[in-house]
Amino acid sequence: MLTSMGEVLRPAEGEIRCISDSINCGRLWPIGGRNVLSRASHSSNEPGAAASASDDAALVAAVLQRDRKATAEFLSLHADSIYSYVRSRLIPRADLVDDVFQEVFLAAWQGLAGFRGASSLRSWLLGIARHKVEDYYRLKLREALPIETEEGDPLPLILEPELDQAVDLWRLTQKVQQILGTLPEAYSLALLWRYWENCSAAEMAAKTGRSEKAVERMLARAREQFKSRWKGE
Amino acid sequence: MTDDSFFEELSSATEAELGKMARTPSRLKAKVFSALLAQQAESGPLLSVSGCEASGRPLCVFEKAVEILPVGERIKSLNFCRVCHARVAAEKMERAPIFWPHCPYSEFQNR
């Protein structure tokens, strides 16, 4: 279970398959940044994708005609996946989830004429959501990074977790959420961006206009604080 | 194991659980729908209620009343939801007591 830093663990093989099936069935939003979005776009080769693409195209056409009923359907169909994604990526700022969620749909309306159906409508919306979340990460880290560069060297990082034991995923996730929710906001966002969105430190540096070294230092401090809270359970 | 590996494993193990579908609060859906309609109405007339019905999406009782009025399409294209009590209730209450068939604000309710 999850009593120490060394007890985080990988789900059993069957659990992974189950999660994967759930994603394919659309019960879960796709996760993991670009890997996930590309996985979603592959679905266009699957059986039923053609029907789904024509449904998307018909719905988009109706929304573009300013059909109020189609607009309600558009929102109802995709609200939960976008909401789930945004909520999980803004763990330390639950108060911002509603605003970002609304921004995603308003941006989608403004850009809907440009939807070409290259990916599913849901993937397209998740792409917008991802950009909105990243905009927030960029803003907060840009503010926080100069402070980080003035600090000393990061603490030595020594961690030898054993990631091969059985895991209670629900408890694990709760614990991760709880820690991310109590870390300084910039640290939580940096960890989410780096590890849950799979953005490299170099990319983060380029997107925030800061040096890679500064980003690495911030990440090191964020990891250190995360670990100390993890151990302090 | 390096710190990077640890956090990569941690994200991999928790991402599915973190991403489990959460229900969007119905109030939020109502607010966003109102904002979308307002934006659409700013950039041009909405599709008239007759047009909506013709496209196969049924109307709520109020829209139906407007549809049968002897008025022009321009009037039938106004954003009637803006002045509807269902919108106000849905934006303010998580479980708004609105049950009109085919009313978007009623259909947004997580019951």
Chai-1 contact restraints between the chains, C-beta under 6 A:
chainA,res_idxA,chainB,res_idxB,connection_type,confidence,min_distance_angstrom,max_distance_angstrom,comment,restraint_id
A,V8,B,L10,contact,1.0,0.0,6.0,A-B,restraint_1
A,R10,B,A13,contact,1.0,0.0,6.0,A-B,restraint_2
A,I19,B,A16,contact,1.0,0.0,6.0,A-B,restraint_3
A,R27,B,M21,contact,1.0,0.0,6.0,A-B,restraint_4
A,L28,B,G19,contact,1.0,0.0,6.0,A-B,restraint_5
A,W29,B,G19,contact,1.0,0.0,6.0,A-B,restraint_6
A,I31,B,E15,contact,1.0,0.0,6.0,A-B,restraint_7
A,I31,B,G19,contact,1.0,0.0,6.0,A-B,restraint_8
A,G32,B,E15,contact,1.0,0.0,6.0,A-B,restraint_9
A,Q65,B,L47,contact,1.0,0.0,6.0,A-B,restraint_10
A,R66,B,Q40,contact,1.0,0.0,6.0,A-B,restraint_11
A,R66,B,L46,contact,1.0,0.0,6.0,A-B,restraint_12
A,R66,B,L47,contact,1.0,0.0,6.0,A-B,restraint_13
A,D67,B,L47,contact,1.0,0.0,6.0,A-B,restraint_14
A,D67,B,C52,contact,1.0,0.0,6.0,A-B,restraint_15
A,R68,B,L46,contact,1.0,0.0,6.0,A-B,restraint_16
A,K69,B,C52,contact,1.0,0.0,6.0,A-B,restraint_17
A,K69,B,R57,contact,1.0,0.0,6.0,A-B,restraint_18
A,T71,B,L36,contact,1.0,0.0,6.0,A-B,restraint_19
A,A72,B,F33,contact,1.0,0.0,6.0,A-B,restraint_20
A,A72,B,P104,contact,1.0,0.0,6.0,A-B,restraint_21
A,L75,B,F33,contact,1.0,0.0,6.0,A-B,restraint_22
A,A79,B,T24,contact,1.0,0.0,6.0,A-B,restraint_23
A,A79,B,K29,contact,1.0,0.0,6.0,A-B,restraint_24
A,D80,B,M21,contact,1.0,0.0,6.0,A-B,restraint_25
A,D80,B,R23,contact,1.0,0.0,6.0,A-B,restraint_26
A,D80,B,T24,contact,1.0,0.0,6.0,A-B,restraint_27
A,Y83,B,A22,contact,1.0,0.0,6.0,A-B,restraint_28
A,Y83,B,T24,contact,1.0,0.0,6.0,A-B,restraint_29
A,S84,B,G19,contact,1.0,0.0,6.0,A-B,restraint_30
A,S84,B,M21,contact,1.0,0.0,6.0,A-B,restraint_31
A,S84,B,A22,contact,1.0,0.0,6.0,A-B,restraint_32
A,R87,B,A22,contact,1.0,0.0,6.0,A-B,restraint_33
A,S88,B,L18,contact,1.0,0.0,6.0,A-B,restraint_34
A,S88,B,G19,contact,1.0,0.0,6.0,A-B,restraint_35
A,D98,B,L28,contact,1.0,0.0,6.0,A-B,restraint_36
A,Q102,B,V32,contact,1.0,0.0,6.0,A-B,restraint_37
A,F105,B,V32,contact,1.0,0.0,6.0,A-B,restraint_38
A,W109,B,L36,contact,1.0,0.0,6.0,A-B,restraint_39
A,W109,B,Q39,contact,1.0,0.0,6.0,A-B,restraint_40
A,L157,B,D3,contact,1.0,0.0,6.0,A-B,restraint_41
A,L159,B,D3,contact,1.0,0.0,6.0,A-B,restraint_42
A,L159,B,F6,contact,1.0,0.0,6.0,A-B,restraint_43
A,E160,B,M1,contact,1.0,0.0,6.0,A-B,restraint_44
A,P161,B,F6,contact,1.0,0.0,6.0,A-B,restraint_45
A,L163,B,E9,contact,1.0,0.0,6.0,A-B,restraint_46
A,L169,B,E17,contact,1.0,0.0,6.0,A-B,restraint_47
A,L172,B,T14,contact,1.0,0.0,6.0,A-B,restraint_48
A,T173,B,T14,contact,1.0,0.0,6.0,A-B,restraint_49
A,T173,B,E17,contact,1.0,0.0,6.0,A-B,restraint_50
A,T173,B,L18,contact,1.0,0.0,6.0,A-B,restraint_51
A,V176,B,T14,contact,1.0,0.0,6.0,A-B,restraint_52
A,Y195,B,F7,contact,1.0,0.0,6.0,A-B,restraint_53
A,Y195,B,S11,contact,1.0,0.0,6.0,A-B,restraint_54
A,W196,B,S11,contact,1.0,0.0,6.0,A-B,restraint_55
A,R223,B,D3,contact,1.0,0.0,6.0,A-B,restraint_56
